[in-house]
Amino acid sequence: MPAGPLPHEEIEDRLRELPGWAFEADRLTRTYRLAGHFAAAAMVVHIARVQEEMNHHSDLTLGYDSVSLSVHTHDAGGAVTERDFALAAHVEALADAHGAS
């Protein structure tokens, strides 16, 4: 069963728990800065593993020293759902281990 879209007010309230994350173009977004390209690539691999385990995937972009995510739920018509916040929380939890800011 697809997750239901969250109301805009709830999205804004819940973003207060996720510093650095934003609600842009109907998606949750975040860019992390890292020490260099290898650190950023390692974080991408770690995020990809988490996404596979959750069966929920973001648009994930690797830069020289950055990792950017953009996530929404396709089977909810592209809306932001609880699944998106769960993924964002998992990524936040692993970011420190990669030295991401």
Secondary structure as a PSIPRED ss2 file (coil, helix, strand):
# PSIPRED VFORMAT (PSIPRED V4.0)

   1 M C   1.000  0.000  0.000
   2 P C   1.000  0.000  0.000
   3 A C   1.000  0.000  0.000
   4 G C   1.000  0.000  0.000
   5 P C   1.000  0.000  0.000
   6 L C   1.000  0.000  0.000
   7 P C   1.000  0.000  0.000
   8 H H   0.000  1.000  0.000
   9 E H   0.000  1.000  0.000
  10 E H   0.000  1.000  0.000
  11 I H   0.000  1.000  0.000
  12 E H   0.000  1.000  0.000
  13 D H   0.000  1.000  0.000
  14 R H   0.000  1.000  0.000
  15 L H   0.000  1.000  0.000
  16 R C   1.000  0.000  0.000
  17 E C   1.000  0.000  0.000
  18 L C   1.000  0.000  0.000
  19 P C   1.000  0.000  0.000
  20 G C   1.000  0.000  0.000
  21 W C   1.000  0.000  0.000
  22 A E   0.000  0.000  1.000
  23 F E   0.000  0.000  1.000
  24 E E   0.000  0.000  1.000
  25 A C   1.000  0.000  0.000
  26 D C   1.000  0.000  0.000
  27 R E   0.000  0.000  1.000
  28 L E   0.000  0.000  1.000
  29 T E   0.000  0.000  1.000
  30 R E   0.000  0.000  1.000
  31 T E   0.000  0.000  1.000
  32 Y E   0.000  0.000  1.000
  33 R E   0.000  0.000  1.000
  34 L C   1.000  0.000  0.000
  35 A C   1.000  0.000  0.000
  36 G C   1.000  0.000  0.000
  37 H H   0.000  1.000  0.000
  38 F H   0.000  1.000  0.000
  39 A H   0.000  1.000  0.000
  40 A H   0.000  1.000  0.000
  41 A H   0.000  1.000  0.000
  42 A H   0.000  1.000  0.000
  43 M H   0.000  1.000  0.000
  44 V H   0.000  1.000  0.000
  45 V H   0.000  1.000  0.000
  46 H H   0.000  1.000  0.000
  47 I H   0.000  1.000  0.000
  48 A H   0.000  1.000  0.000
  49 R H   0.000  1.000  0.000
  50 V H   0.000  1.000  0.000
  51 Q H   0.000  1.000  0.000
  52 E H   0.000  1.000  0.000
  53 E H   0.000  1.000  0.000
  54 M H   0.000  1.000  0.000
  55 N C   1.000  0.000  0.000
  56 H C   1.000  0.000  0.000
  57 H C   1.000  0.000  0.000
  58 S C   1.000  0.000  0.000
  59 D E   0.000  0.000  1.000
  60 L E   0.000  0.000  1.000
  61 T E   0.000  0.000  1.000
  62 L E   0.000  0.000  1.000
  63 G C   1.000  0.000  0.000
  64 Y C   1.000  0.000  0.000
  65 D C   1.000  0.000  0.000
  66 S E   0.000  0.000  1.000
  67 V E   0.000  0.000  1.000
  68 S E   0.000  0.000  1.000
  69 L E   0.000  0.000  1.000
  70 S E   0.000  0.000  1.000
  71 V E   0.000  0.000  1.000
  72 H C   1.000  0.000  0.000
  73 T E   0.000  0.000  1.000
  74 H H   0.000  1.000  0.000
  75 D H   0.000  1.000  0.000
  76 A H   0.000  1.000  0.000
  77 G C   1.000  0.000  0.000
  78 G C   1.000  0.000  0.000
  79 A E   0.000  0.000  1.000
  80 V C   1.000  0.000  0.000
  81 T C   1.000  0.000  0.000
  82 E H   0.000  1.000  0.000
  83 R H   0.000  1.000  0.000
  84 D H   0.000  1.000  0.000
  85 F H   0.000  1.000  0.000
  86 A H   0.000  1.000  0.000
  87 L H   0.000  1.000  0.000
  88 A H   0.000  1.000  0.000
  89 A H   0.000  1.000  0.000
  90 H H   0.000  1.000  0.000
  91 V H   0.000  1.000  0.000
  92 E H   0.000  1.000  0.000
  93 A H   0.000  1.000  0.000
  94 L H   0.000  1.000  0.000
  95 A H   0.000  1.000  0.000
  96 D H   0.000  1.000  0.000
  97 A H   0.000  1.000  0.000
  98 H H   0.000  1.000  0.000
  99 G C   1.000  0.000  0.000
 100 A C   1.000  0.000  0.000
 101 S C   1.000  0.000  0.000
